Amino acid sequence: MQQISEGKDGVVMKMLKRISIASFFIVVLLLLCLCIPNGIAQRNENIYSYNPFYSGGVVNQHTNSGDLSKDHASDRLIVRYNPDSVGKKDGMMSAMSVANAQAGSRIVHDLSNNGVPGMQVVQVTGTSLENAMASYRANPDVLYVEPDYRISLSPIEQSGKTAEIKSVGAASTNYPNDPGFSNLWGLSNTGQAPFYGISGADIDAPLAWGVSTGSSSVTVAVIDTGVDYTHTDLTANIWRNSGETVNGIDDDGNGYIDDIRGWNFVTKTNDPMDDNGHGTHCAGSIAAVGNNGIGICGVTWNTKIMPLKFLDAQGSGYTSDAISAILYANKMGVPIISNSWSGTGYSQSLKDALDASTAVVICASGNSGGNSDITPIYPAAYTSSNIVSVAASGYDDTLASFSNYGLSSVDVAAPGVSIYSTTKSGQYKYLNGSSMAAAYVTGIAALIKAQNPSMTAAQIKSKILGTCDYISSLSGKVVTGGRVNAAKALGINTPTPTPTPYPSPTVTRTPTPTPTPYPSPTVTRTPTPTPTPYPSPTVTRTPTPTPTPYPSPTVTRTPTPTPTPYPSPTVTRTPTPTPTPYPSPTVTRTPTPTPVPTYQPEIPCGVYKTDTQTGFLRQGQAAVYGYYIPPDGRSRIEWSLGSYGSAGIGKGLDKSSKSANANNNQNSGRSTSIFDVYVFKDCNPKISYCYTGYYSYGPGSYVTISPPSSGSTYFVMIHARQGSGTYTLKMNSYKCHNTPIIIASADGVTQSVSQDAGRGKEIPAPGAEFVNL
């Protein structure tokens, strides 16, 4: 009896031990779930009912676009092997097969041949997901392993009604006869009802159509919820695979059978019909057929739409399917991809798929109203060079309240409020969101490609970002500080001529032209030009304007001319010398000079801060320094650049070299190098395509800005145009009321710039190899 009792006790102890082990694994599983990153897309844009315009001008928002949540496929992983490591393995079984066997998984989809070597989607069958991930991570041949995260869009509001379509008379041949054209304020904004926005707050589509309405030889991949390819306003522009027929055979050998009009990655079939509505809405803004007397028109009237569906009727899908859609577009040679979905989760596999693409990829910035520099939104915030990240603007040319923004992570803005477009089942509805803004930019990219078929993704991106309209309300919110302009992207001059190529002044949208030198930022949007932050007209800085061409002699600012070379000592302008360093005291602007600084402002006039930077550059290299201007009354900021050639040292001389020989060679070649300086307002040339009017060439380069814009960052680029050597950049920041305007000039400057504050003709940043500081 005792023996039997002991056997029962032993069984009990074994059971308790198993329960303890199971509890341990449950706790580990919960901790892993908490550590899984959030995901790829935010919640989806809402279709809302007709008459969505309330007094604030923006529809009641819900957080939209999809969220890559903690949800993921319970039995699926995305694995990427190191192609270099795996390629060297020999034997009966490849390294991939061995690793998959050890992890208890089998291959579902091998993406290695689709442009991302070593990437596989695997199904875990022989163990738990956590154990499989641990096995892959322990394998030295594996670069990374990720769960196949689920992308879930918020439910689309089904009660929305179509807006009343009103006929619109064609003002010229550039205006289509589509009866709903007047609802498309983002294409042509005249302040029309029911928006009552600012006239000209649009992408200038009619002006662009005078040059091109698109080309059927250009294809855009819309990766979304699918497209209603039977919609009467879209069917003529749906892409058709010329290499495929419906016969149950993969005729073109791309791995997809009977893919005559794209693919459905949800059902793994050749039917990408939209059962949600979101993808069709984006497709209509991009390329609804124009001038057909039906419904609306897109930014481009003839471009082909390739429907790639990876989100189901509820707006849900998986990262692996999004990757497959991108790689499908890559394989089919599509030059433009539209990704109107975004979220906070970082997926390395998704980024790798985008990096493998030769297309320009237009991405929505997201719609949580946050700063993407602080909380990045993906895929828009990936550092991939082919991505254009787009924020949403309203019909008053301000950033939409729901739109994400970021001075380094969001490139440009486009109309994204109350956007009217096609939707499923042959209908039309309004939508709000950065998805709609991304669709407009995608359409502009298609127009550029139609006009210049040989353009690369990098060139298309540069054209879009380099021709936008500067908008003061977007300054500091997006990289370019502006909203896209289709007409400028196609090289069209505005009705009011301007000598400056970029950005074109917005005076073309006001009844009265303005002679303000380029660029004339916000004068077109406010009755008074004085609040315009940049550039400030010179007449506002001196009591009496001077017509003297650059450089303006200083005698126009003082009773007595001074022959003193630059910089002119300010003591020559006052009867009594003053210890205050340059600039000259404010007594030069009082009617009667006074020997005593009786009228000196409370804030002392003079240098407030000095900064000196030194370094070494080889020919063709450049260094960039950023200077933030706080809102504390800075009256002027100036930079002077000195450079010393390296003579025979050249590439062998490093900036850290302290040897006597190096110093001797530097001194012996003082004039062998030519360094230039460029100053960019709120645009970093290391990461963006920037233009500037502040620059100075040659030895002793000098630039000053008076006054600088508070809250802005000025990026100073030092470019080694000829020769190699060291440089010294000195910055002086002044805090003084009524400081005289200082003309940018210096001995030895080989090309001067025009009048006030060193402002000259807009030129792009020179191409250079940027050094890390």
ZIKA-V817507 format. One record per residue. RES is the residue in one small letter. SS is DSSP state (H for helix, E for strand, - for the rest). PHI is phi as a letter, one per 40 degrees, with the letter a starting at -180 (999 if undefined). PSI is psi in degrees with one decimal (999 if undefined). Layout:
# ZIKA-V817507
res->[RES & RES]
ss->[SS & SS]
phi->[PHI & PHI]
psi->[PSI & PSI]
This chain:
# ZIKA-V817507
res->[m & q & q & i & s & e & g & k & d & g & v & v & m & k & m & l & k & r & i & s & i & a & s & f & f & i & v & v & l & l & l & l & c & l & c & i & p & n & g & i & a & q & r & n & e & n & i & y & s & y & n & p & f & y & s & g & g & v & v & n & q & h & t & n & s & g & d & l & s & k & d & h & a & s & d & r & l & i & v & r & y & n & p & d & s & v & g & k & k & d & g & m & m & s & a & m & s & v & a & n & a & q & a & g & s & r & i & v & h & d & l & s & n & n & g & v & p & g & m & q & v & v & q & v & t & g & t & s & l & e & n & a & m & a & s & y & r & a & n & p & d & v & l & y & v & e & p & d & y & r & i & s & l & s & p & i & e & q & s & g & k & t & a & e & i & k & s & v & g & a & a & s & t & n & y & p & n & d & p & g & f & s & n & l & w & g & l & s & n & t & g & q & a & p & f & y & g & i & s & g & a & d & i & d & a & p & l & a & w & g & v & s & t & g & s & s & s & v & t & v & a & v & i & d & t & g & v & d & y & t & h & t & d & l & t & a & n & i & w & r & n & s & g & e & t & v & n & g & i & d & d & d & g & n & g & y & i & d & d & i & r & g & w & n & f & v & t & k & t & n & d & p & m & d & d & n & g & h & g & t & h & c & a & g & s & i & a & a & v & g & n & n & g & i & g & i & c & g & v & t & w & n & t & k & i & m & p & l & k & f & l & d & a & q & g & s & g & y & t & s & d & a & i & s & a & i & l & y & a & n & k & m & g & v & p & i & i & s & n & s & w & s & g & t & g & y & s & q & s & l & k & d & a & l & d & a & s & t & a & v & v & i & c & a & s & g & n & s & g & g & n & s & d & i & t & p & i & y & p & a & a & y & t & s & s & n & i & v & s & v & a & a & s & g & y & d & d & t & l & a & s & f & s & n & y & g & l & s & s & v & d & v & a & a & p & g & v & s & i & y & s & t & t & k & s & g & q & y & k & y & l & n & g & s & s & m & a & a & a & y & v & t & g & i & a & a & l & i & k & a & q & n & p & s & m & t & a & a & q & i & k & s & k & i & l & g & t & c & d & y & i & s & s & l & s & g & k & v & v & t & g & g & r & v & n & a & a & k & a & l & g & i & n & t & p & t & p & t & p & t & p & y & p & s & p & t & v & t & r & t & p & t & p & t & p & t & p & y & p & s & p & t & v & t & r & t & p & t & p & t & p & t & p & y & p & s & p & t & v & t & r & t & p & t & p & t & p & t & p & y & p & s & p & t & v & t & r & t & p & t & p & t & p & t & p & y & p & s & p & t & v & t & r & t & p & t & p & t & p & t & p & y & p & s & p & t & v & t & r & t & p & t & p & t & p & v & p & t & y & q & p & e & i & p & c & g & v & y & k & t & d & t & q & t & g & f & l & r & q & g & q & a & a & v & y & g & y & y & i & p & p & d & g & r & s & r & i & e & w & s & l & g & s & y & g & s & a & g & i & g & k & g & l & d & k & s & s & k & s & a & n & a & n & n & n & q & n & s & g & r & s & t & s & i & f & d & v & y & v & f & k & d & c & n & p & k & i & s & y & c & y & t & g & y & y & s & y & g & p & g & s & y & v & t & i & s & p & p & s & s & g & s & t & y & f & v & m & i & h & a & r & q & g & s & g & t & y & t & l & k & m & n & s & y & k & c & h & n & t & p & i & i & i & a & s & a & d & g & v & t & q & s & v & s & q & d & a & g & r & g & k & e & i & p & a & p & g & a & e & f & v & n & l]
ss->[- & H & H & H & H & H & H & H & H & H & H & H & H & H & H & H & H & H & H & H & H & H & H & H & H & H & H & H & H & H & H & H & H & H & H & - & - & - & - & - & - & - & - & - & - & - & E & E & - & - & - & - & - & - & - & - & - & - & - & - & - & - & - & - & - & - & E & E & E & E & E & E & E & E & E & E & E & E & E & E & E & - & H & H & H & H & H & - & - & - & - & - & - & - & H & H & H & H & H & H & H & H & H & - & E & E & E & E & E & E & - & H & H & H & - & - & - & - & E & E & E & E & E & E & - & - & - & - & H & H & H & H & H & H & H & H & H & - & - & - & - & E & E & E & E & E & E & E & E & E & E & E & - & - & - & - & - & - & - & - & - & - & - & - & - & - & - & - & - & - & - & - & - & - & - & - & - & - & - & - & H & H & H & - & - & - & - & - & - & - & - & - & - & - & - & - & - & - & - & - & - & - & - & - & H & H & H & H & H & - & - & - & - & - & - & - & - & - & E & E & E & E & E & E & - & - & - & - & - & - & - & - & - & - & H & H & H & E & - & - & - & - & - & - & - & - & - & - & - & - & - & - & - & - & - & - & - & - & - & - & - & E & E & E & - & - & - & - & E & - & - & - & - & - & - & - & - & H & H & H & H & H & H & H & H & H & H & - & - & - & - & - & - & - & - & - & - & - & - & - & - & - & - & E & E & E & E & E & E & - & - & - & - & - & - & E & E & E & H & H & H & H & H & H & H & H & H & H & H & H & H & - & - & - & - & E & E & E & E & - & - & - & E & - & - & - & - & H & H & H & H & H & H & H & H & - & - & - & - & E & E & E & E & E & - & - & - & - & - & - & E & - & - & - & - & - & - & E & - & - & - & - & - & - & - & - & E & E & E & E & E & E & E & - & - & - & - & - & E & - & - & - & - & - & E & - & - & - & - & - & - & E & E & E & E & - & - & - & E & E & E & E & E & H & H & H & E & E & E & E & E & - & - & H & H & H & H & H & H & H & H & H & H & H & H & H & H & H & H & H & H & - & - & - & - & - & H & H & H & H & H & H & H & H & H & H & - & - & E & E & - & H & H & H & E & - & - & E & - & - & - & E & E & - & - & H & H & H & H & - & - & - & - & - & - & - & - & - & - & - & - & - & - & - & - & H & H & H & H & - & - & - & - & - & - & - & - & - & - & - & - & H & H & H & H & - & - & - & H & H & H & - & - & - & - & - & - & H & H & H & - & - & - & - & - & - & - & - & - & - & - & - & - & H & H & H & H & - & - & - & - & - & - & - & - & - & - & - & - & H & H & H & H & - & - & - & - & - & - & - & - & - & - & - & - & H & H & H & H & - & - & - & - & - & - & - & - & - & - & - & - & - & - & - & - & - & E & E & E & E & E & E & E & E & E & E & E & - & - & - & E & E & E & E & E & E & E & E & - & - & - & - & - & - & - & E & E & E & E & E & E & E & E & E & E & - & - & - & - & H & H & H & - & - & - & - & - & - & - & H & H & H & H & H & H & H & H & H & - & - & - & - & - & E & E & E & E & E & E & E & E & - & - & - & - & - & - & - & - & - & E & E & E & E & E & E & E & - & - & - & - & E & E & E & E & - & - & - & - & - & - & - & E & E & E & E & E & E & E & E & E & E & - & - & E & E & E & E & E & E & E & E & E & E & - & - & - & - & - & - & - & - & - & - & - & - & - & - & - & - & E & - & - & - & - & H & H & H & E & E & E & E & E & E & - & - & - & - & E & E & - & - & -]
phi->[999 & c & c & c & c & c & c & c & c & c & c & c & c & c & c & c & c & c & c & c & c & c & c & c & c & c & c & c & c & c & c & c & c & c & c & c & c & c & b & c & a & c & c & c & d & c & c & b & c & c & f & c & c & b & c & c & g & b & c & d & c & b & c & b & g & c & b & c & c & c & c & a & c & c & b & b & b & b & b & b & c & c & c & c & c & c & c & c & c & b & h & c & b & c & c & c & c & c & c & c & c & c & c & g & b & b & c & c & a & c & c & c & c & b & h & b & d & g & c & b & b & b & b & c & b & c & a & c & c & c & c & c & c & c & c & c & c & c & c & c & c & c & c & a & b & b & c & c & c & c & b & b & c & c & c & c & c & c & c & c & b & c & c & c & c & b & c & b & c & c & c & a & c & c & c & c & c & c & c & c & c & c & c & c & c & c & c & a & b & b & g & c & c & c & c & f & c & c & d & g & c & a & c & f & c & d & c & c & c & c & b & a & b & h & a & c & c & b & b & b & c & b & c & a & c & g & b & c & c & c & c & c & c & b & d & c & b & c & c & b & c & c & c & b & b & c & a & g & b & c & c & c & g & c & g & b & c & f & c & c & a & h & a & b & c & c & c & f & b & c & b & c & c & c & b & b & h & c & c & c & c & c & c & c & c & c & a & c & c & c & g & b & g & b & f & b & b & c & c & b & c & b & c & c & b & c & c & b & c & b & b & c & c & c & g & b & a & b & d & c & c & c & c & c & c & c & c & c & c & c & c & c & g & c & c & b & b & b & b & c & a & a & a & c & c & c & b & c & c & c & c & c & c & c & c & c & c & c & c & c & b & c & b & c & c & h & b & c & g & b & c & c & c & c & b & c & b & b & c & d & c & c & c & d & c & c & c & b & c & b & c & b & b & b & c & b & g & b & c & c & c & c & c & c & a & i & c & b & b & b & c & a & b & a & d & a & b & f & c & c & a & c & a & c & g & g & b & b & a & c & a & b & i & c & c & c & c & c & c & c & c & c & c & c & d & c & c & c & c & c & c & b & d & c & c & c & d & c & c & c & c & c & c & c & c & c & b & c & c & c & b & c & c & c & c & g & b & b & d & c & g & a & b & c & b & c & c & c & c & c & g & c & c & c & d & c & c & b & c & c & c & a & c & c & c & c & c & c & b & b & c & b & c & b & c & d & c & c & c & c & c & c & c & c & b & b & c & b & c & c & c & c & c & a & c & c & d & c & c & c & b & b & c & b & c & b & c & c & c & c & c & c & c & c & c & c & b & b & c & b & c & b & c & c & c & c & c & c & c & c & c & c & b & b & d & b & d & b & c & c & c & d & c & c & c & c & c & c & b & c & d & b & c & b & c & b & c & c & c & c & c & c & c & d & c & i & c & c & a & b & b & b & b & b & a & b & b & c & d & g & c & a & b & b & b & b & b & c & b & c & c & b & g & c & c & a & b & a & b & b & b & b & b & b & c & c & f & c & c & f & c & c & c & b & c & c & c & b & c & c & c & c & c & c & c & c & c & c & b & d & b & c & b & b & b & b & b & b & b & b & c & f & a & c & c & c & b & b & c & b & b & a & b & b & a & a & b & g & d & g & d & a & b & b & b & a & c & c & c & c & g & c & b & b & c & c & b & b & b & c & c & a & g & b & i & c & b & b & b & b & b & b & b & b & b & a & c & f & c & d & c & b & c & c & a & a & c & g & c & c & b & c & b & c & d & d & f & g & c & b & c & c & b & c & c & c & c & a & c & c & c & c & c]
psi->[-42.2 & -36.9 & -40.8 & -41.3 & -42.4 & -34.5 & -40.7 & -41.3 & -39.1 & -41.5 & -42.1 & -44.2 & -39.3 & -39.4 & -43.2 & -38.5 & -41.4 & -39.3 & -40.1 & -42.2 & -42.0 & -40.1 & -39.4 & -45.8 & -33.6 & -42.8 & -43.4 & -41.7 & -42.3 & -41.1 & -39.3 & -40.4 & -38.9 & -26.2 & -10.7 & 130.6 & 154.5 & 165.0 & -152.5 & -32.7 & 150.7 & -171.6 & 155.7 & 152.6 & 143.9 & 133.5 & 126.3 & 164.5 & 164.7 & 159.5 & 56.1 & 12.9 & 113.5 & -178.9 & -31.0 & -11.1 & -3.4 & 136.6 & 151.8 & 120.0 & 149.4 & 150.4 & 123.1 & 179.4 & 169.5 & 151.0 & 124.2 & 96.2 & -168.1 & -11.2 & 140.0 & 166.8 & 133.4 & -15.3 & 23.7 & 142.8 & 157.2 & 121.4 & 138.9 & 124.1 & 158.1 & 109.6 & -32.8 & -42.6 & -46.9 & -34.3 & -20.2 & -5.1 & 135.9 & 171.9 & 177.0 & -40.9 & 137.4 & 164.2 & -33.9 & -46.0 & -40.7 & -45.9 & -41.4 & -39.1 & -41.5 & -33.2 & -5.3 & 41.3 & 166.7 & 155.4 & 128.6 & -42.5 & 118.6 & 114.0 & 8.2 & -36.2 & 1.6 & 11.9 & -9.4 & 87.5 & 133.9 & 0.6 & 132.3 & 148.7 & 122.8 & 150.9 & 127.3 & 120.6 & -26.9 & -1.2 & -174.3 & 161.8 & -38.7 & -42.2 & -39.6 & -42.6 & -41.1 & -37.0 & -44.7 & -41.7 & -27.4 & -8.5 & 121.8 & -17.0 & -5.8 & 124.0 & -46.5 & 162.6 & 137.1 & 148.6 & 154.5 & 88.9 & 147.5 & 133.4 & 121.7 & 122.3 & 147.2 & 151.1 & 136.7 & 136.0 & 114.7 & -9.1 & 0.2 & 143.1 & 156.3 & 148.7 & 153.4 & 125.1 & 121.5 & 140.8 & 151.2 & 132.7 & 140.7 & 115.9 & -26.0 & 179.0 & -14.3 & -9.7 & 127.3 & 163.8 & 13.1 & 125.6 & -22.0 & 10.9 & -34.0 & -17.9 & -10.1 & 69.1 & -28.5 & -24.6 & -39.7 & 108.1 & 111.2 & 11.4 & 20.0 & 155.8 & 153.3 & 19.5 & -43.8 & 47.7 & -162.7 & 125.9 & 130.2 & -6.6 & 70.4 & -173.8 & 9.8 & 42.4 & -47.0 & -37.1 & -39.1 & -37.0 & -17.3 & -19.2 & -45.4 & 140.0 & 15.7 & 178.0 & 139.7 & -10.3 & -7.1 & 131.9 & 137.9 & 128.3 & 121.1 & 102.5 & 106.6 & -139.3 & 12.4 & -177.6 & 137.4 & 91.9 & -3.9 & -2.4 & 131.7 & -23.0 & -0.2 & -26.6 & -35.9 & -19.0 & 13.2 & 129.3 & 142.4 & 132.1 & 105.8 & -17.0 & 6.9 & 141.3 & 158.2 & 94.2 & 11.0 & 12.9 & 144.1 & 83.5 & -40.9 & -0.5 & 26.7 & 4.3 & 1.5 & 126.1 & 129.2 & 34.7 & 71.5 & -23.1 & 34.1 & -155.0 & 150.4 & 104.4 & -5.8 & -51.5 & -4.1 & 44.6 & 178.1 & 17.8 & 96.1 & 34.9 & 138.3 & 117.6 & 16.5 & -48.3 & -26.5 & -47.8 & -37.4 & -37.0 & -44.7 & -42.1 & -38.8 & -40.7 & -32.4 & -52.2 & 42.8 & 142.6 & 129.2 & 150.1 & 35.2 & 7.7 & 14.3 & 130.5 & -109.7 & -173.8 & 157.4 & 179.5 & -38.5 & 139.3 & -16.9 & -6.0 & 145.7 & 137.8 & 123.7 & 107.4 & 122.7 & 105.5 & 121.2 & -0.9 & 136.5 & -169.4 & -28.7 & 3.7 & 33.4 & 145.8 & -167.8 & 152.8 & -40.1 & -35.3 & -35.2 & -41.5 & -44.5 & -38.1 & -42.9 & -43.3 & -30.1 & -48.0 & -39.9 & -46.6 & -34.0 & 1.9 & 28.4 & 128.9 & -14.0 & 130.8 & 133.5 & 117.4 & 88.0 & 57.9 & 148.6 & 164.8 & -177.0 & -7.1 & 140.3 & 122.4 & 114.0 & -36.5 & -38.3 & -41.8 & -40.5 & -38.3 & -41.0 & -38.8 & -27.4 & -6.7 & 141.7 & 1.6 & 157.6 & 129.6 & 113.5 & 123.4 & 141.2 & 137.0 & -18.7 & 165.6 & 35.7 & 3.1 & 21.4 & 174.8 & 110.9 & -16.1 & -30.1 & -47.1 & 92.3 & 143.8 & 126.5 & 150.1 & -2.4 & -34.4 & 2.4 & 151.3 & 8.6 & 132.8 & -17.3 & 4.8 & 136.4 & 115.8 & 129.2 & 127.8 & 166.3 & 134.6 & 160.9 & -179.1 & 4.7 & 14.2 & 34.8 & 160.1 & 130.8 & 142.4 & -28.4 & -12.7 & 140.4 & 157.4 & 172.1 & 126.7 & -18.6 & -18.5 & -11.8 & 125.2 & -46.1 & 165.7 & 159.9 & 159.5 & 129.5 & 15.0 & 131.6 & 53.7 & 124.7 & 128.9 & -179.5 & 155.8 & -177.6 & 163.5 & 29.5 & 18.5 & 177.0 & 137.2 & 166.0 & 148.1 & 152.6 & 139.4 & 164.0 & -16.8 & -41.0 & -38.0 & -42.0 & -36.0 & -40.5 & -42.3 & -36.5 & -41.9 & -39.9 & -41.1 & -39.1 & -38.1 & -42.2 & -44.2 & -36.8 & -39.0 & -35.0 & 80.9 & -24.0 & -3.7 & 137.7 & 171.5 & -41.7 & -39.0 & -38.5 & -43.7 & -45.4 & -38.5 & -42.3 & -48.5 & -26.2 & -1.7 & 16.7 & 163.6 & 127.0 & 126.6 & 122.9 & -36.3 & -16.7 & -7.5 & 128.8 & -3.3 & -36.7 & 161.3 & -46.6 & -16.9 & 25.4 & 180.0 & 143.8 & 152.8 & 111.6 & -40.2 & -47.2 & -36.0 & -26.8 & 6.2 & 27.4 & 134.3 & 147.2 & 160.9 & -35.3 & 114.3 & 147.7 & 135.8 & -14.4 & 130.0 & -30.0 & 144.7 & 147.6 & 137.4 & 151.7 & 11.0 & -15.0 & -9.9 & 8.8 & 150.7 & -29.4 & 122.8 & 154.7 & 136.4 & 4.4 & 131.1 & 154.6 & 145.0 & 150.8 & 94.2 & -87.2 & 8.4 & -23.8 & -11.3 & 0.6 & 146.8 & -24.6 & 125.3 & -7.3 & -31.4 & -1.5 & 121.5 & -20.7 & 132.9 & 152.1 & 127.2 & 143.8 & -23.9 & -19.7 & -7.6 & -10.5 & 146.3 & -33.5 & 117.1 & 152.7 & 129.4 & 1.2 & 127.3 & 161.2 & 145.9 & 138.7 & 123.5 & 143.2 & -10.9 & -21.0 & -12.3 & -4.5 & 153.8 & -28.1 & 124.9 & 154.8 & 130.5 & 1.0 & 128.7 & 164.9 & 143.0 & 141.6 & 124.6 & 134.1 & -14.2 & -18.7 & -8.2 & 0.1 & 145.5 & -34.9 & 126.0 & 149.9 & 137.7 & -6.7 & 125.1 & 166.3 & 132.6 & 173.3 & 151.5 & 160.8 & -4.3 & -14.7 & -12.9 & 5.8 & 148.3 & -36.5 & 121.0 & 147.9 & 135.8 & -11.4 & 131.7 & 57.8 & -36.9 & 16.4 & 136.4 & 166.3 & -40.0 & 123.7 & 144.5 & 122.0 & -168.2 & 125.4 & -36.4 & 141.7 & 137.2 & 133.9 & 130.9 & 139.7 & 157.5 & -175.3 & 136.5 & 141.2 & 162.9 & 131.3 & -8.1 & 164.2 & 151.2 & 148.0 & 131.1 & 141.7 & 138.8 & 112.8 & 134.3 & 106.4 & 155.9 & 63.7 & 26.9 & 28.6 & 131.3 & -22.9 & 150.5 & 138.9 & 151.7 & 133.4 & 140.5 & 127.8 & 142.3 & 151.5 & 121.7 & 156.9 & 1.3 & -121.7 & -1.2 & -47.4 & -131.2 & -18.4 & -10.9 & 118.6 & 152.0 & -19.6 & -3.5 & 131.8 & 11.3 & 153.8 & -37.4 & -41.7 & -43.1 & -40.9 & -42.7 & -37.5 & -46.9 & -33.9 & -14.5 & 40.1 & -32.8 & 11.7 & -11.9 & 148.8 & 111.5 & 138.2 & 160.2 & 135.9 & 141.2 & 125.5 & 130.1 & 117.7 & 34.2 & 120.2 & 111.8 & -14.1 & -28.5 & -3.9 & 166.5 & 105.9 & 149.0 & 156.3 & 156.5 & 2.1 & 109.0 & 162.6 & 137.5 & 146.7 & -175.8 & 141.7 & 30.8 & 141.1 & 132.1 & 138.0 & 148.3 & 124.4 & 112.6 & 156.3 & 158.0 & 121.3 & 140.1 & -2.5 & 160.0 & 127.0 & 122.4 & 119.8 & 120.0 & 122.7 & 120.2 & 123.9 & 92.1 & -35.4 & 130.7 & 177.7 & 156.9 & -169.3 & 159.2 & 156.5 & 117.1 & 120.5 & 129.2 & 130.1 & 130.5 & 127.2 & 144.2 & 100.8 & 132.8 & 145.5 & 32.7 & 135.1 & 146.8 & 131.6 & 123.6 & 136.9 & 104.9 & 152.9 & 151.7 & 135.7 & -5.6 & 120.6 & -22.0 & 121.2 & 168.0 & 163.9 & 162.1 & -125.6 & 127.9 & 29.6 & 19.5 & 122.5 & -169.7 & 137.7 & 128.8 & 153.3 & 159.2 & 136.2 & 149.3 & 135.1 & 161.9 & 114.2 & 135.0 & 150.4 & 132.4 & 999]
